[in-house]
Amino acid sequence: MMRVRIVALFAWALALAGCSTGGSDAGRVGRVFVAPDKFLLYTCPQLEQSARGVADRRKRLAQLMAKAGTTPDGRLISVLAYQSEYTETGADLDEMRRVAADKSCKPIAALGQTPGR
């Protein structure tokens, strides 16, 4: 009975991982994590500074996800521990880029890309 529960939990986690990773819908999924106009009141220098901090955090999360490994156990840990924050930081960066463009600020570099898997 315990094995059935573990297998069911593992299958649920893998299904959840499939919903939250890459693909053409990644931008739309990430938008759920960002409040509308979250960065609207930021100045151009504030946007740039915040983007650097968020990109650094996203890079660290990608390193932690890679360190967790590509085994099923590591992938499960990665999804449960890091994936939601990783998606949120990506959505934040996208929103910062949009606001920077609307305000005619210097473009924010494409930092914190999806880790290769």
Backbone as JSON, one array per atom type, in Angstrom:
{
  "sequence": "MMRVRIVALFAWALALAGCSTGGSDAGRVGRVFVAPDKFLLYTCPQLEQSARGVADRRKRLAQLMAKAGTTPDGRLISVLAYQSEYTETGADLDEMRRVAADKSCKPIAALGQTPGR",
  "N": [[0.83, -1.2, 0.0], [1.95, 1.24, 0.77], [3.86, 1.57, -1.21], [2.27, 2.03, -3.45], [1.21, 4.53, -2.83], [3.55, 6.06, -2.86], [4.36, 5.79, -5.54], [2.14, 6.97, -6.75], [2.36, 9.6, -5.78], [4.81, 10.3, -6.91], [4.15, 10.15, -9.65], [2.25, 12.17, -9.79], [3.9, 14.38, -9.19], [5.61, 14.36, -11.41], [3.77, 14.9, -13.43], [3.02, 17.45, -12.7], [5.48, 18.7, -13.06], [5.69, 18.61, -15.82], [3.76, 20.44, -16.51], [4.85, 22.82, -15.7], [7.23, 23.42, -16.95], [9.38, 24.76, -19.54], [8.64, 25.23, -23.11], [6.14, 26.46, -25.45], [4.17, 27.7, -24.0], [5.31, 28.78, -21.77], [5.71, 31.52, -21.15], [3.09, 32.43, -20.75], [2.29, 30.88, -18.56], [4.08, 31.82, -16.64], [3.18, 34.44, -16.3], [1.14, 34.27, -14.51], [2.32, 34.42, -12.07], [3.08, 37.04, -11.65], [2.14, 40.16, -10.43], [-0.12, 42.43, -11.92], [1.3, 45.29, -13.41], [3.35, 45.43, -11.53], [5.89, 46.55, -11.49], [5.55, 49.11, -12.3], [5.91, 51.65, -11.07], [8.62, 51.86, -10.81], [11.75, 53.45, -11.45], [13.93, 53.93, -14.3], [16.7, 53.31, -13.54], [16.13, 51.86, -11.2], [14.7, 49.69, -12.22], [16.7, 48.46, -13.74], [18.59, 47.77, -11.75], [17.04, 46.09, -10.09], [16.45, 44.07, -11.92], [18.98, 42.97, -12.31], [19.41, 41.82, -9.77], [17.27, 39.96, -9.64], [17.9, 38.37, -11.84], [20.33, 37.3, -10.99], [19.43, 35.74, -8.84], [17.81, 33.96, -10.24], [19.74, 32.67, -11.79], [21.14, 31.36, -9.76], [19.16, 29.63, -8.83], [18.88, 28.04, -11.12], [21.36, 26.78, -11.07], [21.1, 25.31, -8.7], [19.02, 23.63, -9.44], [20.25, 22.18, -11.46], [22.23, 20.96, -9.99], [20.71, 19.27, -8.42], [20.26, 17.24, -10.15], [19.54, 14.92, -12.88], [18.25, 12.62, -12.47], [15.29, 10.71, -11.67], [14.64, 11.13, -8.93], [16.16, 13.43, -8.3], [15.08, 15.23, -10.1], [12.47, 15.41, -9.16], [12.91, 16.59, -6.64], [13.98, 18.99, -7.53], [11.78, 20.13, -8.9], [9.88, 20.35, -6.83], [11.21, 21.97, -4.97], [12.41, 24.21, -6.29], [11.29, 25.0, -8.8], [8.91, 26.63, -8.96], [9.71, 29.14, -7.95], [11.73, 29.69, -9.77], [10.26, 29.95, -12.15], [8.72, 32.15, -11.43], [10.7, 34.17, -11.15], [11.54, 34.38, -13.79], [9.21, 35.35, -14.99], [9.05, 37.79, -13.66], [11.34, 39.08, -14.7], [10.58, 39.25, -17.41], [8.39, 40.99, -17.16], [9.68, 43.25, -16.16], [11.27, 43.91, -18.37], [9.26, 44.58, -20.19], [8.09, 46.83, -18.94], [10.33, 48.51, -18.89], [10.7, 48.91, -21.63], [8.31, 50.24, -22.24], [8.73, 52.6, -20.87], [10.78, 53.69, -22.24], [13.37, 53.06, -21.41], [16.82, 52.0, -21.09], [17.34, 48.92, -22.73], [16.71, 45.89, -20.95], [18.92, 43.32, -20.43], [18.74, 39.97, -21.73], [18.7, 38.02, -19.33], [19.23, 35.18, -17.17], [18.3, 32.73, -18.44], [16.45, 29.75, -19.35], [17.56, 26.74, -17.86], [19.64, 24.35, -19.51], [18.25, 21.32, -20.36]],
  "CA": [[0.0, 0.0, 0.0], [2.85, 2.39, 0.85], [4.47, 1.71, -2.54], [1.26, 2.61, -4.34], [1.16, 5.95, -2.51], [4.8, 6.69, -3.32], [4.29, 5.84, -7.0], [1.13, 7.97, -7.1], [2.95, 10.91, -5.5], [5.83, 10.53, -7.92], [3.46, 10.41, -10.92], [1.66, 13.51, -9.66], [4.99, 15.36, -9.28], [6.06, 14.41, -12.8], [2.74, 15.6, -14.2], [3.17, 18.86, -12.34], [6.71, 19.18, -13.7], [5.38, 18.81, -17.23], [2.95, 21.66, -16.64], [5.56, 24.03, -15.29], [8.52, 23.59, -17.61], [9.53, 25.27, -20.89], [7.61, 25.12, -24.12], [5.6, 27.71, -25.97], [3.27, 28.3, -23.02], [6.07, 29.17, -20.58], [5.45, 32.92, -20.84], [1.73, 32.57, -20.22], [2.29, 30.28, -17.23], [4.82, 32.72, -15.77], [2.42, 35.66, -16.03], [0.29, 34.02, -13.34], [3.11, 34.72, -10.88], [3.41, 38.47, -11.57], [1.02, 41.08, -10.26], [-0.16, 43.42, -13.0], [1.96, 46.57, -13.14], [4.18, 45.28, -10.32], [7.08, 47.38, -11.59], [5.14, 50.34, -12.98], [6.42, 52.85, -10.41], [10.08, 51.83, -10.79], [12.46, 54.28, -12.4], [14.82, 53.12, -15.16], [17.79, 52.72, -12.76], [15.59, 50.85, -10.28], [14.39, 48.51, -13.02], [17.96, 47.81, -14.1], [19.16, 47.19, -10.53], [16.18, 44.98, -9.69], [16.62, 43.01, -12.91], [20.25, 42.29, -12.0], [19.19, 40.98, -8.58], [16.39, 38.85, -10.0], [18.66, 37.49, -12.75], [21.3, 36.57, -10.15], [18.68, 34.71, -8.11], [17.39, 32.96, -11.22], [20.92, 31.9, -12.14], [21.42, 30.49, -8.61], [18.14, 28.58, -8.86], [19.24, 27.12, -12.21], [22.49, 25.98, -10.58], [20.57, 24.36, -7.72], [18.25, 22.63, -10.17], [21.22, 21.31, -12.15], [22.9, 20.18, -8.94], [19.77, 18.23, -7.99], [20.48, 16.14, -11.07], [18.54, 14.57, -13.88], [17.6, 11.37, -12.08], [13.91, 10.98, -11.25], [14.62, 11.71, -7.58], [16.68, 14.79, -8.39], [14.1, 16.03, -10.84], [11.36, 15.63, -8.23], [13.37, 17.59, -5.68], [14.11, 20.25, -8.27], [10.44, 20.67, -9.16], [9.23, 20.71, -5.58], [11.93, 23.0, -4.21], [12.91, 25.38, -7.01], [10.65, 25.34, -10.08], [7.95, 27.74, -8.91], [10.45, 30.4, -7.83], [12.42, 29.89, -11.03], [9.25, 30.46, -13.08], [8.36, 33.5, -10.98], [11.77, 35.11, -11.47], [11.49, 34.59, -15.23], [8.07, 36.23, -15.26], [9.44, 39.13, -13.19], [12.25, 39.66, -15.69], [9.8, 39.61, -18.59], [7.59, 42.18, -16.84], [10.62, 44.37, -16.07], [11.62, 44.27, -19.75], [8.1, 45.24, -20.78], [7.97, 48.16, -18.34], [11.48, 49.29, -19.36], [10.42, 49.3, -23.01], [7.23, 51.23, -22.2], [9.27, 53.85, -20.33], [11.92, 54.03, -23.1], [14.63, 52.86, -20.67], [17.79, 51.13, -21.73], [16.82, 47.55, -22.68], [17.24, 44.99, -19.94], [19.51, 42.17, -21.11], [18.05, 38.68, -21.56], [19.43, 37.28, -18.31], [18.51, 34.13, -16.46], [17.58, 31.87, -19.37], [16.1, 28.42, -18.89], [18.72, 25.84, -17.85], [19.58, 23.3, -20.52], [17.92, 19.97, -19.9]],
  "C": [[0.87, 1.26, 0.0], [3.51, 2.64, -0.52], [3.51, 2.38, -3.52], [1.18, 4.12, -4.08], [2.4, 6.69, -3.02], [4.78, 6.83, -4.84], [3.27, 6.9, -7.44], [1.66, 9.38, -6.88], [3.99, 11.26, -6.55], [5.19, 10.87, -9.27], [2.83, 11.8, -10.91], [2.73, 14.58, -9.82], [5.5, 15.47, -10.71], [5.05, 15.12, -13.68], [2.81, 17.1, -13.93], [4.4, 19.46, -13.0], [6.46, 19.45, -15.18], [4.58, 20.07, -17.47], [3.76, 22.92, -16.43], [6.88, 24.25, -15.99], [8.34, 24.09, -19.02], [8.35, 25.16, -21.83], [7.04, 26.47, -24.5], [4.68, 28.41, -24.98], [3.99, 28.83, -21.8], [5.8, 30.62, -20.19], [4.08, 33.13, -20.23], [1.62, 31.98, -18.83], [2.97, 31.22, -16.26], [4.05, 33.96, -15.41], [1.49, 35.49, -14.84], [1.0, 34.47, -12.07], [3.37, 36.21, -10.67], [2.15, 39.29, -11.43], [1.04, 42.08, -11.41], [0.48, 44.73, -12.54], [2.79, 46.56, -11.86], [5.36, 46.25, -10.32], [6.79, 48.75, -12.22], [5.76, 51.59, -12.37], [7.95, 52.89, -10.31], [10.63, 52.82, -11.81], [13.36, 53.37, -13.24], [15.99, 52.53, -14.36], [17.3, 51.65, -11.77], [15.25, 49.56, -11.01], [15.66, 47.73, -13.34], [18.58, 47.11, -12.89], [18.35, 45.97, -10.08], [16.34, 43.79, -10.63], [17.93, 42.25, -12.67], [20.09, 41.35, -10.8], [18.34, 39.76, -8.88], [17.12, 37.86, -10.9], [19.7, 36.69, -11.97], [20.6, 35.44, -9.39], [18.25, 33.6, -9.05], [18.56, 32.07, -11.63], [21.26, 30.91, -11.01], [20.41, 29.35, -8.57], [18.44, 27.56, -9.95], [20.39, 26.22, -11.8], [22.01, 24.93, -9.58], [19.77, 23.26, -8.4], [19.17, 21.66, -10.9], [21.92, 20.41, -11.14], [22.01, 19.04, -8.43], [19.84, 17.02, -8.91], [19.32, 15.88, -12.01], [17.89, 13.22, -13.59], [16.16, 11.69, -11.67], [13.82, 11.61, -9.85], [15.08, 13.16, -7.6], [15.72, 15.72, -9.07], [12.9, 16.38, -9.95], [11.73, 16.7, -7.21], [13.45, 18.96, -6.34], [12.75, 20.91, -8.48], [9.81, 21.15, -7.87], [9.9, 21.89, -4.89], [12.17, 24.29, -4.98], [12.08, 25.87, -8.17], [9.71, 26.53, -9.99], [8.66, 29.08, -8.77], [11.21, 30.71, -9.11], [11.47, 30.48, -12.08], [8.87, 31.89, -12.72], [9.44, 34.52, -11.33], [11.82, 35.38, -12.97], [10.36, 35.52, -15.62], [8.38, 37.66, -14.8], [10.37, 39.81, -14.19], [11.51, 40.08, -16.95], [8.99, 40.89, -18.35], [8.49, 43.41, -16.73], [11.03, 44.84, -17.46], [10.48, 45.03, -20.41], [7.96, 46.67, -20.26], [9.12, 49.05, -18.81], [11.25, 49.77, -20.79], [9.33, 50.38, -23.06], [7.74, 52.6, -21.75], [10.46, 54.36, -21.15], [13.25, 54.0, -22.33], [15.59, 52.06, -21.55], [17.28, 49.7, -21.64], [17.51, 46.7, -21.61], [17.69, 43.73, -20.66], [18.7, 40.9, -20.8], [18.87, 37.81, -20.61], [18.56, 36.16, -17.76], [17.7, 33.23, -17.36], [17.33, 30.5, -18.75], [17.32, 27.51, -18.93], [18.54, 24.76, -18.9], [19.33, 21.95, -19.92], [17.4, 19.18, -21.05]]
}
